[in-house]
Amino acid sequence: WLTASYNKYNKIINDLDYQLEQLEKEGIDIFDLRLELKLARDKVKSGSFNMVDIYLDGLKPRIKLQW
């Protein structure tokens, strides 16, 4: 169960990280988004999946808006 959660969240975070890289190439300021993504990644490492959900729920729509 734990490994599946780590894998699930890491996959989501890696995808968002890739999207941020693409937005950065477009010249969009993503500093605050990258910071929040780093916080989510740190919470995955510590196993605080509830916090990860909170960060991702806030991040996903904001990244989507940038597109």
Predicted model as a PDB file, atoms N, CA, C, CB and O in Angstrom, pLDDT in the B-factor column:
MODEL        1                                                                  
ATOM      1  N   TRP A   1       0.830  -1.203   0.000  1.00 74.00           N  
ATOM      2  CA  TRP A   1       0.000   0.000   0.000  1.00 74.00           C  
ATOM      3  C   TRP A   1       0.868   1.257   0.000  1.00 74.00           C  
ATOM      4  CB  TRP A   1      -0.940   0.003   1.216  1.00 74.00           C  
ATOM      5  O   TRP A   1       0.640   2.183  -0.779  1.00 74.00           O  
ATOM      6  N   LEU A   2       1.869   1.275   0.888  1.00 84.00           N  
ATOM      7  CA  LEU A   2       2.725   2.452   1.014  1.00 84.00           C  
ATOM      8  C   LEU A   2       3.507   2.706  -0.267  1.00 84.00           C  
ATOM      9  CB  LEU A   2       3.685   2.286   2.189  1.00 84.00           C  
ATOM     10  O   LEU A   2       3.606   3.840  -0.737  1.00 84.00           O  
ATOM     11  N   THR A   3       4.063   1.631  -0.825  1.00 92.00           N  
ATOM     12  CA  THR A   3       4.832   1.769  -2.064  1.00 92.00           C  
ATOM     13  C   THR A   3       3.945   2.285  -3.194  1.00 92.00           C  
ATOM     14  CB  THR A   3       5.467   0.421  -2.460  1.00 92.00           C  
ATOM     15  O   THR A   3       4.372   3.112  -3.999  1.00 92.00           O  
ATOM     16  N   ALA A   4       2.720   1.795  -3.248  1.00 94.00           N  
ATOM     17  CA  ALA A   4       1.795   2.252  -4.288  1.00 94.00           C  
ATOM     18  C   ALA A   4       1.511   3.739  -4.133  1.00 94.00           C  
ATOM     19  CB  ALA A   4       0.481   1.453  -4.236  1.00 94.00           C  
ATOM     20  O   ALA A   4       1.432   4.462  -5.127  1.00 94.00           O  
ATOM     21  N   SER A   5       1.357   4.203  -2.895  1.00 92.00           N  
ATOM     22  CA  SER A   5       1.119   5.628  -2.656  1.00 92.00           C  
ATOM     23  C   SER A   5       2.318   6.460  -3.080  1.00 92.00           C  
ATOM     24  CB  SER A   5       0.802   5.879  -1.180  1.00 92.00           C  
ATOM     25  O   SER A   5       2.167   7.485  -3.745  1.00 92.00           O  
ATOM     26  N   TYR A   6       3.507   6.020  -2.693  1.00 95.00           N  
ATOM     27  CA  TYR A   6       4.717   6.741  -3.101  1.00 95.00           C  
ATOM     28  C   TYR A   6       4.795   6.827  -4.613  1.00 95.00           C  
ATOM     29  CB  TYR A   6       5.978   6.058  -2.542  1.00 95.00           C  
ATOM     30  O   TYR A   6       5.050   7.895  -5.168  1.00 95.00           O  
ATOM     31  N   ASN A   7       4.575   5.701  -5.282  1.00 96.00           N  
ATOM     32  CA  ASN A   7       4.654   5.677  -6.748  1.00 96.00           C  
ATOM     33  C   ASN A   7       3.613   6.589  -7.384  1.00 96.00           C  
ATOM     34  CB  ASN A   7       4.472   4.252  -7.264  1.00 96.00           C  
ATOM     35  O   ASN A   7       3.908   7.316  -8.333  1.00 96.00           O  
ATOM     36  N   LYS A   8       2.395   6.545  -6.853  1.00 96.00           N  
ATOM     37  CA  LYS A   8       1.312   7.369  -7.402  1.00 96.00           C  
ATOM     38  C   LYS A   8       1.653   8.855  -7.300  1.00 96.00           C  
ATOM     39  CB  LYS A   8      -0.012   7.078  -6.667  1.00 96.00           C  
ATOM     40  O   LYS A   8       1.550   9.600  -8.274  1.00 96.00           O  
ATOM     41  N   TYR A   9       2.062   9.270  -6.095  1.00 97.00           N  
ATOM     42  CA  TYR A   9       2.356  10.689  -5.892  1.00 97.00           C  
ATOM     43  C   TYR A   9       3.605  11.131  -6.644  1.00 97.00           C  
ATOM     44  CB  TYR A   9       2.522  10.981  -4.413  1.00 97.00           C  
ATOM     45  O   TYR A   9       3.650  12.240  -7.176  1.00 97.00           O  
ATOM     46  N   ASN A  10       4.614  10.274  -6.692  1.00 97.00           N  
ATOM     47  CA  ASN A  10       5.826  10.629  -7.436  1.00 97.00           C  
ATOM     48  C   ASN A  10       5.526  10.797  -8.917  1.00 97.00           C  
ATOM     49  CB  ASN A  10       6.909   9.565  -7.237  1.00 97.00           C  
ATOM     50  O   ASN A  10       6.081  11.679  -9.572  1.00 97.00           O  
ATOM     51  N   LYS A  11       4.643   9.947  -9.447  1.00 97.00           N  
ATOM     52  CA  LYS A  11       4.265  10.061 -10.858  1.00 97.00           C  
ATOM     53  C   LYS A  11       3.565  11.399 -11.123  1.00 97.00           C  
ATOM     54  CB  LYS A  11       3.348   8.886 -11.269  1.00 97.00           C  
ATOM     55  O   LYS A  11       3.870  12.086 -12.098  1.00 97.00           O  
ATOM     56  N   ILE A  12       2.627  11.756 -10.249  1.00 97.00           N  
ATOM     57  CA  ILE A  12       1.893  13.018 -10.392  1.00 97.00           C  
ATOM     58  C   ILE A  12       2.868  14.201 -10.298  1.00 97.00           C  
ATOM     59  CB  ILE A  12       0.781  13.138  -9.302  1.00 97.00           C  
ATOM     60  O   ILE A  12       2.821  15.123 -11.112  1.00 97.00           O  
ATOM     61  N   ILE A  13       3.738  14.157  -9.306  1.00 98.00           N  
ATOM     62  CA  ILE A  13       4.690  15.260  -9.097  1.00 98.00           C  
ATOM     63  C   ILE A  13       5.657  15.368 -10.262  1.00 98.00           C  
ATOM     64  CB  ILE A  13       5.471  15.062  -7.786  1.00 98.00           C  
ATOM     65  O   ILE A  13       5.977  16.474 -10.698  1.00 98.00           O  
ATOM     66  N   ASN A  14       6.127  14.236 -10.774  1.00 98.00           N  
ATOM     67  CA  ASN A  14       7.028  14.271 -11.929  1.00 98.00           C  
ATOM     68  C   ASN A  14       6.332  14.868 -13.149  1.00 98.00           C  
ATOM     69  CB  ASN A  14       7.539  12.858 -12.254  1.00 98.00           C  
ATOM     70  O   ASN A  14       6.946  15.616 -13.909  1.00 98.00           O  
ATOM     71  N   ASP A  15       5.059  14.543 -13.338  1.00 98.00           N  
ATOM     72  CA  ASP A  15       4.300  15.107 -14.457  1.00 98.00           C  
ATOM     73  C   ASP A  15       4.153  16.622 -14.299  1.00 98.00           C  
ATOM     74  CB  ASP A  15       2.910  14.444 -14.556  1.00 98.00           C  
ATOM     75  O   ASP A  15       4.349  17.372 -15.254  1.00 98.00           O  
ATOM     76  N   LEU A  16       3.807  17.065 -13.086  1.00 98.00           N  
ATOM     77  CA  LEU A  16       3.665  18.503 -12.847  1.00 98.00           C  
ATOM     78  C   LEU A  16       5.005  19.212 -13.011  1.00 98.00           C  
ATOM     79  CB  LEU A  16       3.096  18.763 -11.441  1.00 98.00           C  
ATOM     80  O   LEU A  16       5.062  20.332 -13.519  1.00 98.00           O  
ATOM     81  N   ASP A  17       6.072  18.562 -12.582  1.00 97.00           N  
ATOM     82  CA  ASP A  17       7.408  19.127 -12.725  1.00 97.00           C  
ATOM     83  C   ASP A  17       7.744  19.324 -14.204  1.00 97.00           C  
ATOM     84  CB  ASP A  17       8.455  18.219 -12.048  1.00 97.00           C  
ATOM     85  O   ASP A  17       8.298  20.353 -14.592  1.00 97.00           O  
ATOM     86  N   TYR A  18       7.407  18.337 -15.015  1.00 98.00           N  
ATOM     87  CA  TYR A  18       7.627  18.435 -16.459  1.00 98.00           C  
ATOM     88  C   TYR A  18       6.826  19.601 -17.045  1.00 98.00           C  
ATOM     89  CB  TYR A  18       7.237  17.111 -17.158  1.00 98.00           C  
ATOM     90  O   TYR A  18       7.337  20.368 -17.862  1.00 98.00           O  
ATOM     91  N   GLN A  19       5.564  19.724 -16.618  1.00 97.00           N  
ATOM     92  CA  GLN A  19       4.736  20.830 -17.108  1.00 97.00           C  
ATOM     93  C   GLN A  19       5.348  22.179 -16.728  1.00 97.00           C  
ATOM     94  CB  GLN A  19       3.305  20.721 -16.546  1.00 97.00           C  
ATOM     95  O   GLN A  19       5.342  23.118 -17.524  1.00 97.00           O  
ATOM     96  N   LEU A  20       5.876  22.267 -15.504  1.00 98.00           N  
ATOM     97  CA  LEU A  20       6.502  23.523 -15.068  1.00 98.00           C  
ATOM     98  C   LEU A  20       7.728  23.837 -15.918  1.00 98.00           C  
ATOM     99  CB  LEU A  20       6.897  23.446 -13.578  1.00 98.00           C  
ATOM    100  O   LEU A  20       7.971  24.994 -16.263  1.00 98.00           O  
ATOM    101  N   GLU A  21       8.498  22.806 -16.254  1.00 97.00           N  
ATOM    102  CA  GLU A  21       9.659  23.025 -17.128  1.00 97.00           C  
ATOM    103  C   GLU A  21       9.218  23.596 -18.472  1.00 97.00           C  
ATOM    104  CB  GLU A  21      10.438  21.708 -17.340  1.00 97.00           C  
ATOM    105  O   GLU A  21       9.848  24.509 -19.004  1.00 97.00           O  
ATOM    106  N   GLN A  22       8.132  23.051 -19.014  1.00 97.00           N  
ATOM    107  CA  GLN A  22       7.637  23.529 -20.309  1.00 97.00           C  
ATOM    108  C   GLN A  22       7.134  24.968 -20.202  1.00 97.00           C  
ATOM    109  CB  GLN A  22       6.511  22.612 -20.827  1.00 97.00           C  
ATOM    110  O   GLN A  22       7.379  25.778 -21.096  1.00 97.00           O  
ATOM    111  N   LEU A  23       6.433  25.289 -19.113  1.00 97.00           N  
ATOM    112  CA  LEU A  23       5.948  26.650 -18.913  1.00 97.00           C  
ATOM    113  C   LEU A  23       7.117  27.619 -18.778  1.00 97.00           C  
ATOM    114  CB  LEU A  23       5.045  26.726 -17.669  1.00 97.00           C  
ATOM    115  O   LEU A  23       7.070  28.741 -19.283  1.00 97.00           O  
ATOM    116  N   GLU A  24       8.167  27.172 -18.092  1.00 96.00           N  
ATOM    117  CA  GLU A  24       9.346  28.015 -17.911  1.00 96.00           C  
ATOM    118  C   GLU A  24       9.990  28.324 -19.260  1.00 96.00           C  
ATOM    119  CB  GLU A  24      10.363  27.333 -16.976  1.00 96.00           C  
ATOM    120  O   GLU A  24      10.451  29.441 -19.493  1.00 96.00           O  
ATOM    121  N   LYS A  25      10.018  27.328 -20.146  1.00 97.00           N  
ATOM    122  CA  LYS A  25      10.568  27.531 -21.498  1.00 97.00           C  
ATOM    123  C   LYS A  25       9.745  28.555 -22.277  1.00 97.00           C  
ATOM    124  CB  LYS A  25      10.610  26.196 -22.270  1.00 97.00           C  
ATOM    125  O   LYS A  25      10.258  29.226 -23.173  1.00 97.00           O  
ATOM    126  N   GLU A  26       8.455  28.667 -21.923  1.00 96.00           N  
ATOM    127  CA  GLU A  26       7.583  29.646 -22.571  1.00 96.00           C  
ATOM    128  C   GLU A  26       7.749  31.041 -21.962  1.00 96.00           C  
ATOM    129  CB  GLU A  26       6.124  29.202 -22.464  1.00 96.00           C  
ATOM    130  O   GLU A  26       7.115  31.999 -22.404  1.00 96.00           O  
ATOM    131  N   GLY A  27       8.598  31.141 -20.955  1.00 96.00           N  
ATOM    132  CA  GLY A  27       8.865  32.441 -20.341  1.00 96.00           C  
ATOM    133  C   GLY A  27       7.895  32.810 -19.232  1.00 96.00           C  
ATOM    134  O   GLY A  27       7.808  33.976 -18.845  1.00 96.00           O  
ATOM    135  N   ILE A  28       7.167  31.830 -18.720  1.00 95.00           N  
ATOM    136  CA  ILE A  28       6.199  32.094 -17.659  1.00 95.00           C  
ATOM    137  C   ILE A  28       6.883  31.956 -16.306  1.00 95.00           C  
ATOM    138  CB  ILE A  28       4.985  31.132 -17.760  1.00 95.00           C  
ATOM    139  O   ILE A  28       7.644  31.015 -16.078  1.00 95.00           O  
ATOM    140  N   ASP A  29       6.608  32.893 -15.417  1.00 96.00           N  
ATOM    141  CA  ASP A  29       7.196  32.856 -14.078  1.00 96.00           C  
ATOM    142  C   ASP A  29       6.502  31.785 -13.246  1.00 96.00           C  
ATOM    143  CB  ASP A  29       7.088  34.240 -13.385  1.00 96.00           C  
ATOM    144  O   ASP A  29       5.316  31.892 -12.935  1.00 96.00           O  
ATOM    145  N   ILE A  30       7.260  30.752 -12.891  1.00 96.00           N  
ATOM    146  CA  ILE A  30       6.667  29.626 -12.170  1.00 96.00           C  
ATOM    147  C   ILE A  30       7.332  29.423 -10.814  1.00 96.00           C  
ATOM    148  CB  ILE A  30       6.775  28.346 -13.001  1.00 96.00           C  
ATOM    149  O   ILE A  30       7.224  28.349 -10.222  1.00 96.00           O  
ATOM    150  N   PHE A  31       8.017  30.448 -10.321  1.00 96.00           N  
ATOM    151  CA  PHE A  31       8.786  30.308  -9.089  1.00 96.00           C  
ATOM    152  C   PHE A  31       7.927  29.790  -7.932  1.00 96.00           C  
ATOM    153  CB  PHE A  31       9.409  31.643  -8.712  1.00 96.00           C  
ATOM    154  O   PHE A  31       8.301  28.825  -7.265  1.00 96.00           O  
ATOM    155  N   ASP A  32       6.780  30.427  -7.696  1.00 96.00           N  
ATOM    156  CA  ASP A  32       5.934  30.019  -6.568  1.00 96.00           C  
ATOM    157  C   ASP A  32       5.354  28.619  -6.765  1.00 96.00           C  
ATOM    158  CB  ASP A  32       4.799  31.023  -6.372  1.00 96.00           C  
ATOM    159  O   ASP A  32       5.188  27.872  -5.801  1.00 96.00           O  
ATOM    160  N   LEU A  33       5.044  28.265  -8.020  1.00 97.00           N  
ATOM    161  CA  LEU A  33       4.521  26.936  -8.300  1.00 97.00           C  
ATOM    162  C   LEU A  33       5.589  25.871  -8.042  1.00 97.00           C  
ATOM    163  CB  LEU A  33       4.020  26.852  -9.750  1.00 97.00           C  
ATOM    164  O   LEU A  33       5.303  24.812  -7.484  1.00 97.00           O  
ATOM    165  N   ARG A  34       6.816  26.166  -8.455  1.00 97.00           N  
ATOM    166  CA  ARG A  34       7.922  25.225  -8.237  1.00 97.00           C  
ATOM    167  C   ARG A  34       8.171  25.041  -6.744  1.00 97.00           C  
ATOM    168  CB  ARG A  34       9.212  25.720  -8.940  1.00 97.00           C  
ATOM    169  O   ARG A  34       8.450  23.932  -6.285  1.00 97.00           O  
ATOM    170  N   LEU A  35       8.068  26.133  -5.988  1.00 97.00           N  
ATOM    171  CA  LEU A  35       8.270  26.068  -4.547  1.00 97.00           C  
ATOM    172  C   LEU A  35       7.215  25.168  -3.897  1.00 97.00           C  
ATOM    173  CB  LEU A  35       8.224  27.480  -3.934  1.00 97.00           C  
ATOM    174  O   LEU A  35       7.530  24.337  -3.045  1.00 97.00           O  
ATOM    175  N   GLU A  36       5.984  25.345  -4.308  1.00 96.00           N  
ATOM    176  CA  GLU A  36       4.901  24.535  -3.739  1.00 96.00           C  
ATOM    177  C   GLU A  36       5.050  23.066  -4.138  1.00 96.00           C  
ATOM    178  CB  GLU A  36       3.530  25.071  -4.196  1.00 96.00           C  
ATOM    179  O   GLU A  36       4.748  22.169  -3.351  1.00 96.00           O  
ATOM    180  N   LEU A  37       5.515  22.829  -5.357  1.00 98.00           N  
ATOM    181  CA  LEU A  37       5.731  21.455  -5.799  1.00 98.00           C  
ATOM    182  C   LEU A  37       6.845  20.802  -4.979  1.00 98.00           C  
ATOM    183  CB  LEU A  37       6.076  21.418  -7.305  1.00 98.00           C  
ATOM    184  O   LEU A  37       6.771  19.617  -4.654  1.00 98.00           O  
ATOM    185  N   LYS A  38       7.866  21.575  -4.650  1.00 97.00           N  
ATOM    186  CA  LYS A  38       8.946  21.055  -3.818  1.00 97.00           C  
ATOM    187  C   LYS A  38       8.414  20.679  -2.431  1.00 97.00           C  
ATOM    188  CB  LYS A  38      10.085  22.094  -3.698  1.00 97.00           C  
ATOM    189  O   LYS A  38       8.806  19.656  -1.870  1.00 97.00           O  
ATOM    190  N   LEU A  39       7.527  21.503  -1.882  1.00 97.00           N  
ATOM    191  CA  LEU A  39       6.919  21.187  -0.587  1.00 97.00           C  
ATOM    192  C   LEU A  39       6.135  19.874  -0.676  1.00 97.00           C  
ATOM    193  CB  LEU A  39       5.991  22.342  -0.124  1.00 97.00           C  
ATOM    194  O   LEU A  39       6.205  19.041   0.228  1.00 97.00           O  
ATOM    195  N   ALA A  40       5.395  19.699  -1.759  1.00 97.00           N  
ATOM    196  CA  ALA A  40       4.637  18.461  -1.946  1.00 97.00           C  
ATOM    197  C   ALA A  40       5.584  17.268  -2.034  1.00 97.00           C  
ATOM    198  CB  ALA A  40       3.761  18.546  -3.216  1.00 97.00           C  
ATOM    199  O   ALA A  40       5.333  16.221  -1.436  1.00 97.00           O  
ATOM    200  N   ARG A  41       6.674  17.434  -2.784  1.00 97.00           N  
ATOM    201  CA  ARG A  41       7.655  16.343  -2.924  1.00 97.00           C  
ATOM    202  C   ARG A  41       8.258  15.992  -1.562  1.00 97.00           C  
ATOM    203  CB  ARG A  41       8.781  16.740  -3.923  1.00 97.00           C  
ATOM    204  O   ARG A  41       8.443  14.816  -1.248  1.00 97.00           O  
ATOM    205  N   ASP A  42       8.563  17.007  -0.757  1.00 97.00           N  
ATOM    206  CA  ASP A  42       9.113  16.760   0.578  1.00 97.00           C  
ATOM    207  C   ASP A  42       8.113  15.995   1.443  1.00 97.00           C  
ATOM    208  CB  ASP A  42       9.496  18.090   1.258  1.00 97.00           C  
ATOM    209  O   ASP A  42       8.503  15.120   2.216  1.00 97.00           O  
ATOM    210  N   LYS A  43       6.832  16.320   1.317  1.00 96.00           N  
ATOM    211  CA  LYS A  43       5.802  15.637   2.105  1.00 96.00           C  
ATOM    212  C   LYS A  43       5.652  14.184   1.664  1.00 96.00           C  
ATOM    213  CB  LYS A  43       4.456  16.369   1.980  1.00 96.00           C  
ATOM    214  O   LYS A  43       5.353  13.317   2.486  1.00 96.00           O  
ATOM    215  N   VAL A  44       5.856  13.907   0.371  1.00 96.00           N  
ATOM    216  CA  VAL A  44       5.831  12.522  -0.099  1.00 96.00           C  
ATOM    217  C   VAL A  44       6.959  11.747   0.587  1.00 96.00           C  
ATOM    218  CB  VAL A  44       5.973  12.454  -1.659  1.00 96.00           C  
ATOM    219  O   VAL A  44       6.760  10.633   1.071  1.00 96.00           O  
ATOM    220  N   LYS A  45       8.144  12.358   0.618  1.00 94.00           N  
ATOM    221  CA  LYS A  45       9.301  11.689   1.229  1.00 94.00           C  
ATOM    222  C   LYS A  45       9.056  11.372   2.699  1.00 94.00           C  
ATOM    223  CB  LYS A  45      10.551  12.558   1.090  1.00 94.00           C  
ATOM    224  O   LYS A  45       9.527  10.351   3.201  1.00 94.00           O  
ATOM    225  N   SER A  46       8.317  12.245   3.395  1.00 95.00           N  
ATOM    226  CA  SER A  46       8.061  12.001   4.810  1.00 95.00           C  
ATOM    227  C   SER A  46       6.782  11.177   5.026  1.00 95.00           C  
ATOM    228  CB  SER A  46       7.958  13.330   5.556  1.00 95.00           C  
ATOM    229  O   SER A  46       6.438  10.848   6.161  1.00 95.00           O  
ATOM    230  N   GLY A  47       6.081  10.847   3.934  1.00 93.00           N  
ATOM    231  CA  GLY A  47       4.898  10.002   4.036  1.00 93.00           C  
ATOM    232  C   GLY A  47       3.641  10.728   4.471  1.00 93.00           C  
ATOM    233  O   GLY A  47       2.668  10.088   4.870  1.00 93.00           O  
ATOM    234  N   SER A  48       3.641  12.046   4.403  1.00 95.00           N  
ATOM    235  CA  SER A  48       2.460  12.834   4.796  1.00 95.00           C  
ATOM    236  C   SER A  48       1.533  13.019   3.598  1.00 95.00           C  
ATOM    237  CB  SER A  48       2.882  14.217   5.369  1.00 95.00           C  
ATOM    238  O   SER A  48       1.444  14.104   3.023  1.00 95.00           O  
ATOM    239  N   PHE A  49       0.851  11.945   3.239  1.00 95.00           N  
ATOM    240  CA  PHE A  49       0.073  11.953   2.002  1.00 95.00           C  
ATOM    241  C   PHE A  49      -1.128  12.895   2.046  1.00 95.00           C  
ATOM    242  CB  PHE A  49      -0.398  10.563   1.698  1.00 95.00           C  
ATOM    243  O   PHE A  49      -1.535  13.418   1.009  1.00 95.00           O  
ATOM    244  N   ASN A  50      -1.703  13.121   3.234  1.00 95.00           N  
ATOM    245  CA  ASN A  50      -2.805  14.081   3.340  1.00 95.00           C  
ATOM    246  C   ASN A  50      -2.333  15.476   2.950  1.00 95.00           C  
ATOM    247  CB  ASN A  50      -3.382  14.095   4.770  1.00 95.00           C  
ATOM    248  O   ASN A  50      -3.045  16.200   2.254  1.00 95.00           O  
ATOM    249  N   MET A  51      -1.150  15.851   3.390  1.00 96.00           N  
ATOM    250  CA  MET A  51      -0.590  17.155   3.034  1.00 96.00           C  
ATOM    251  C   MET A  51      -0.280  17.221   1.540  1.00 96.00           C  
ATOM    252  CB  MET A  51       0.681  17.439   3.853  1.00 96.00           C  
ATOM    253  O   MET A  51      -0.478  18.254   0.901  1.00 96.00           O  
ATOM    254  N   VAL A  52       0.202  16.119   0.996  1.00 97.00           N  
ATOM    255  CA  VAL A  52       0.493  16.074  -0.441  1.00 97.00           C  
ATOM    256  C   VAL A  52      -0.781  16.351  -1.225  1.00 97.00           C  
ATOM    257  CB  VAL A  52       1.096  14.698  -0.846  1.00 97.00           C  
ATOM    258  O   VAL A  52      -0.774  17.120  -2.186  1.00 97.00           O  
ATOM    259  N   ASP A  53      -1.883  15.716  -0.807  1.00 96.00           N  
ATOM    260  CA  ASP A  53      -3.168  15.946  -1.478  1.00 96.00           C  
ATOM    261  C   ASP A  53      -3.553  17.422  -1.441  1.00 96.00           C  
ATOM    262  CB  ASP A  53      -4.272  15.101  -0.826  1.00 96.00           C  
ATOM    263  O   ASP A  53      -4.016  17.975  -2.438  1.00 96.00           O  
ATOM    264  N   ILE A  54      -3.359  18.051  -0.292  1.00 96.00           N  
ATOM    265  CA  ILE A  54      -3.708  19.469  -0.150  1.00 96.00           C  
ATOM    266  C   ILE A  54      -2.873  20.324  -1.101  1.00 96.00           C  
ATOM    267  CB  ILE A  54      -3.499  19.935   1.310  1.00 96.00           C  
ATOM    268  O   ILE A  54      -3.405  21.189  -1.798  1.00 96.00           O  
ATOM    269  N   TYR A  55      -1.563  20.078  -1.126  1.00 96.00           N  
ATOM    270  CA  TYR A  55      -0.696  20.842  -2.032  1.00 96.00           C  
ATOM    271  C   TYR A  55      -1.090  20.608  -3.492  1.00 96.00           C  
ATOM    272  CB  TYR A  55       0.783  20.456  -1.814  1.00 96.00           C  
ATOM    273  O   TYR A  55      -1.188  21.555  -4.272  1.00 96.00           O  
ATOM    274  N   LEU A  56      -1.315  19.342  -3.856  1.00 97.00           N  
ATOM    275  CA  LEU A  56      -1.622  19.031  -5.257  1.00 97.00           C  
ATOM    276  C   LEU A  56      -2.979  19.592  -5.671  1.00 97.00           C  
ATOM    277  CB  LEU A  56      -1.594  17.517  -5.482  1.00 97.00           C  
ATOM    278  O   LEU A  56      -3.143  20.051  -6.801  1.00 97.00           O  
ATOM    279  N   ASP A  57      -3.956  19.555  -4.756  1.00 97.00           N  
ATOM    280  CA  ASP A  57      -5.272  20.121  -5.075  1.00 97.00           C  
ATOM    281  C   ASP A  57      -5.178  21.612  -5.374  1.00 97.00           C  
ATOM    282  CB  ASP A  57      -6.249  19.883  -3.919  1.00 97.00           C  
ATOM    283  O   ASP A  57      -5.946  22.134  -6.182  1.00 97.00           O  
ATOM    284  N   GLY A  58      -4.247  22.292  -4.732  1.00 96.00           N  
ATOM    285  CA  GLY A  58      -4.050  23.712  -5.004  1.00 96.00           C  
ATOM    286  C   GLY A  58      -3.218  23.958  -6.247  1.00 96.00           C  
ATOM    287  O   GLY A  58      -3.452  24.911  -6.990  1.00 96.00           O  
ATOM    288  N   LEU A  59      -2.240  23.083  -6.464  1.00 96.00           N  
ATOM    289  CA  LEU A  59      -1.303  23.275  -7.575  1.00 96.00           C  
ATOM    290  C   LEU A  59      -1.900  22.971  -8.945  1.00 96.00           C  
ATOM    291  CB  LEU A  59      -0.097  22.414  -7.366  1.00 96.00           C  
ATOM    292  O   LEU A  59      -1.727  23.742  -9.889  1.00 96.00           O  
ATOM    293  N   LYS A  60      -2.594  21.861  -9.049  1.00 97.00           N  
ATOM    294  CA  LYS A  60      -3.080  21.413 -10.362  1.00 97.00           C  
ATOM    295  C   LYS A  60      -3.875  22.482 -11.107  1.00 97.00           C  
ATOM    296  CB  LYS A  60      -3.940  20.183 -10.195  1.00 97.00           C  
ATOM    297  O   LYS A  60      -3.577  22.755 -12.270  1.00 97.00           O  
ATOM    298  N   PRO A  61      -4.891  23.103 -10.467  1.00 97.00           N  
ATOM    299  CA  PRO A  61      -5.647  24.115 -11.214  1.00 97.00           C  
ATOM    300  C   PRO A  61      -4.806  25.346 -11.554  1.00 97.00           C  
ATOM    301  CB  PRO A  61      -6.867  24.540 -10.416  1.00 97.00           C  
ATOM    302  O   PRO A  61      -5.007  25.966 -12.599  1.00 97.00           O  
ATOM    303  N   ARG A  62      -3.862  25.702 -10.674  1.00 96.00           N  
ATOM    304  CA  ARG A  62      -3.029  26.875 -10.951  1.00 96.00           C  
ATOM    305  C   ARG A  62      -2.081  26.618 -12.110  1.00 96.00           C  
ATOM    306  CB  ARG A  62      -2.234  27.271  -9.708  1.00 96.00           C  
ATOM    307  O   ARG A  62      -1.821  27.519 -12.908  1.00 96.00           O  
ATOM    308  N   ILE A  63      -1.564  25.409 -12.214  1.00 96.00           N  
ATOM    309  CA  ILE A  63      -0.698  25.068 -13.356  1.00 96.00           C  
ATOM    310  C   ILE A  63      -1.540  25.033 -14.621  1.00 96.00           C  
ATOM    311  CB  ILE A  63       0.022  23.694 -13.136  1.00 96.00           C  
ATOM    312  O   ILE A  63      -1.119  25.533 -15.664  1.00 96.00           O  
ATOM    313  N   LYS A  64      -2.723  24.448 -14.532  1.00 95.00           N  
ATOM    314  CA  LYS A  64      -3.615  24.378 -15.684  1.00 95.00           C  
ATOM    315  C   LYS A  64      -3.951  25.773 -16.205  1.00 95.00           C  
ATOM    316  CB  LYS A  64      -4.898  23.631 -15.317  1.00 95.00           C  
ATOM    317  O   LYS A  64      -4.027  25.986 -17.415  1.00 95.00           O  
ATOM    318  N   LEU A  65      -4.150  26.713 -15.298  1.00 95.00           N  
ATOM    319  CA  LEU A  65      -4.451  28.100 -15.686  1.00 95.00           C  
ATOM    320  C   LEU A  65      -3.327  28.728 -16.515  1.00 95.00           C  
ATOM    321  CB  LEU A  65      -4.702  28.948 -14.439  1.00 95.00           C  
ATOM    322  O   LEU A  65      -3.578  29.544 -17.402  1.00 95.00           O  
ATOM    323  N   GLN A  66      -2.092  28.337 -16.215  1.00 93.00           N  
ATOM    324  CA  GLN A  66      -0.949  28.905 -16.932  1.00 93.00           C  
ATOM    325  C   GLN A  66      -0.937  28.499 -18.403  1.00 93.00           C  
ATOM    326  CB  GLN A  66       0.350  28.473 -16.270  1.00 93.00           C  
ATOM    327  O   GLN A  66      -0.407  29.219 -19.248  1.00 93.00           O  
ATOM    328  N   TRP A  67      -1.518  27.351 -18.698  1.00 88.00           N  
ATOM    329  CA  TRP A  67      -1.580  26.906 -20.084  1.00 88.00           C  
ATOM    330  C   TRP A  67      -2.624  27.707 -20.830  1.00 88.00           C  
ATOM    331  CB  TRP A  67      -1.890  25.404 -20.168  1.00 88.00           C  
ATOM    332  O   TRP A  67      -2.836  27.486 -22.023  1.00 88.00           O  
TER     333      TRP A  67                                                      
ENDMDL                                                                          
END                                                                             
